[in-house]
Amino acid sequence: MTTISEQLDETVKAIRERVSASPKVGVILGSGLGPFADGIADLVKIPYGELPHLPTSAVVGHAGNLCFGRVGDVPVVCMQGRVHLYEGHPIASVVHAARTMARLGVSSVLVTNAAGGLDASWSPGDLMMVTDHLNLMGTNPLIGPNDAALGPRFPDMTTAYDPGLRDDLAAAATEVGVSLRKGVYAGLLGPTYETPAEIRMLRAMGAQAVGMSTVPEVIALRHMKVKVGALSCITNLAAGISATELDHSEVEETARAKRDDLARVLGAWIQRAGKR
């Protein structure tokens, strides 16, 4: 049985046969946010299904491509969509694309996601800087034997979301004139949306947003000593707060409506992160 490191080497080898770029910044694009990757310069797009060990997503709004190119003068690699634990993939497969970006040599990864808002004063379409997270998924990508070639057995998560990248995000949002909220992201397994009681619990625990992704990728990246920043698009208000029934089409619609703002913020953020 191959190790995680050996699988990553096989994935990177297959990538290097198709693209020679050395990305500095990685970008993970969440539900409905994938079109950002189509606008990067010198775009080279590789479907996940054409690379070893990368599973493909069946979720609407997740195209499933690894995209290489430039944003300004910063070489980037973008995950155009992601797979989720609730699809039935092993957690090692869920984080394999993120680990691949780390193995390709990126110094920072900027993560985006669609999330439910837990504050009744917030509105669908708000953008939130993630300052910390709650791992309530019931699992962790580091469970099992530790691969010392990736990182230590017990990685510190005090600064899971890098303070410098958070400063860069705040400055980028100000630069392009987009307001930004801040908060804690709660990661749950899904695929059901939460009950009103669960939302009350999350609010009591200090969360401002909830979603079904991001946390495993952040843990895997920090294990590999990659700096991480995250930005949530609040696509709906959560159960017990929203006046309407929750639906994934609402998530996609709100994400589409915020694409221009998100693209401007993300572009300015990449420029700053690329200088670190």
N, C-alpha and C positions, 0 to 999 in steps of 0.2 A: 504494500500500500504506500503510495507516495505521500510525502509530507506537504504541509501547506506551502512551505518555501519552494519545494520542487514543482508544485502546481503553479505557483506564481511565476517561476522561471519559464515554464512551458507557455503560459499566457503571454508573458513579455516577449519571448522568442517569436511567437506568432505575430505579435504587433510589429516587432522590429523588421519582419519580412515585408511589411506593407508601408511603414512610415518610419522615418529616421528622426523625427522631431524629439526634442528633449523638453517636455513641458515643465514649467516652474510652478504653476498654480493649477490645482484640480478643482473642478466645479461639479457638484452633484445637483441635478435639476429634478425637482419633484413634480407632483401631479399638475398637469396642464402648463408646466413651465419649460418644457423641452424645446419649444421653438427658438429660445435664446441661442442654442447651439447652432442653428441653421444660419445665423447671421455673423458668425465669426469668420475672420479672414483666413484664406488658404485652407479651407475646410477639407479634411479627410475624414470620412465617416466609415466606421467598421461596425456592422451589426454584431451584437453580443453572440448570436448563434454561430458566427464564423470564427469565434475564438474559443480555445479549450477552457473548460471549467467555468465559463460564464453562462449562467442560466438566463433564459429570456422571460420577460414579464408578460402576463396575460391581462394586466390591468389597463383599462382605457386611460389614455393620457400619458402612458409611459412607452415611448417609441422603442427603446432598447438598442441604442447605438453608443459606441465609444467614439467621440468626436475630437479630432486634433486640429489645432489652428492657432490663431493669434487674436487677442483683444488688445488693440493698440500695438504696443511693442512687447507685450507679455505673451510668451508661448503658453498655451493652456491645453488641458485635456478635460473634456466634459462628458459626464455620464448623462446621456439623454434618456432619462427614465431610470428606474431602479426596480429590483425585485423586493418582495416583502416576505416576512416570516409567515403571514397568514395564507400565502399561496402554497405553503407546504414545503418550501425549500429548506434544507438544512441551514443553520445559521452561518456556517462557514461559507456556503454559497452566496448567502445574502450579502456578506461583506467582501466577497472576493474581488469585485470591481474596485471598491475603495482601496483594498490592499494592493491591487495592481497599480493604481495611480501612485501609491507610496513607493512601490518597487520601481516605478519608472523614474523616480527621483524628485517628485514635487516637494516643495518645502511647506506649502500650505494647501489646505482644501477648504473651499467655501461650499457649505451645504445649504440647499434650499428645500423647503417642504410646504405642503398645504396643511393647515392645522385648524382645529376648532377653537374658537375663542371662549374663555371662561369668565370674562368680565362683561357684564351687561352694558357697560358704558362704551365698549368697543363696537366696531362695525365691520361687517364683511368687506374685505379689501384692505384692511389695515395691514401694515408690515411690521413685524416684531423681530428685533434682535434677540436671539437666544443667549441668555446669560448663564444658564445652567440647565440641567435636566434631572428628571426622575425616571429611573429605569424600572418600569412596572410591567415589563414584558415577560417576566418569569424565566428569563434565560440571559446568557451573556456569550458573546463570540469567543471569549477566552476560556470557556469551560473545556476541561480535558487536559491532556498533556500540553505543557507550554513549549512552543517552538522558540527556543532562545535566539534563533536567527532573526526573529521578528521583534522581540522585545522581552522585558523582564516578566517574571511570574506574577508579580503584584504591582502593576503600573499605578502611579499616582494620578488621581482624577481631579485634584484641587483646581487646576486651570484647564478643565476639559475644553472650554471655549476660551481661546487665547485672548488675553487682555489687549494686546497690540492689534489683533485683527478686529476686535470689537471697536477699538478706537478708530480704526480705518473705516469700518462700516458706518459709524456715526458721522465721520467727516465726509464720506462719500454721499450719504443721504443729504446732508446739509448742502454739499456742493451742487447737487442736481435738484434741490428744492423739494425733496420728498420727506414727509414726516415719518418718524420711526418710533415705535413703541419698544419697550424692553420687557423681558419676562422669562420665566422658567417653563420649559417644554416638558410635558409628561408623555413618555412613550408607552403605549399600550399595544397589546398583541393584535387586536382586531380579529376578524374583519367587521364585527358589529360596531356600530357607533355606541357610545357609552349611555348608560341609563342616567336619569336625573340624579339618582342617589350617588352614582359613581362620580358625576360631575361635582356634586357637593363635597365629596371626599377629596377630590383633586384640588379644589379651591382651598379646602382646609389645610391641605399639605403644602400650599404655597405656589401652585402652578397657575400660569396665566393662559396656557395653550395646551392642546392635546392632539396627538397624532399617532400614526402607526409605523413610523420609520425613524431614521436619523440616529437614534440612540446606539444601535449596534455598530453603525458605520463610524460614529465618533469614538466609541470605545476601541474599535480595531485600529483606527488611525492614530489615536494617542498612544496605544501600545507600541506602534512603530515610530513614535516620536515626531509625528507630523502635526503641525499646528492646524487648529480647526476653528472656523467661525461658522455661524449658522443664522439663517434668515427665514422666518416663517411668514407665509402669506395667510392671513386669517380669512379663510374662505367661507366660514359660516360660524354662527354662534351655536354653542353646544346644547345638548338636550336639557330641557328645563329652563333654558334662557331663550332659545329660538322660538318664535311663534309658529313656525312651520315644521313639517316633517323633514328630517334630514335625508339628503339624497346626494349621491356622488355627482350627478349632473350639475348640482348647485356648486360643488367644489370646482369642477372644471370651468363653469361659466364665470365664477368670480376670479379664478386664476387667469383666465383669458382677458378679462377686463383690466387686470392689473399688469399685464405683460409689459406695457411701455414703461411704467414706473419701475417695475422690477428690473427690466433690462438696463435702464439708466443707472439705477443704484448698483447693480451687479457689475456693469462695465466700469464705473468709477471705483468700485471696491477692488476689482481685479487689478487695476492700475496701481493702487496703493499697496496691495498685498504683494504684487510682483517686485516691489522694491525692498522687501524684507529678506 
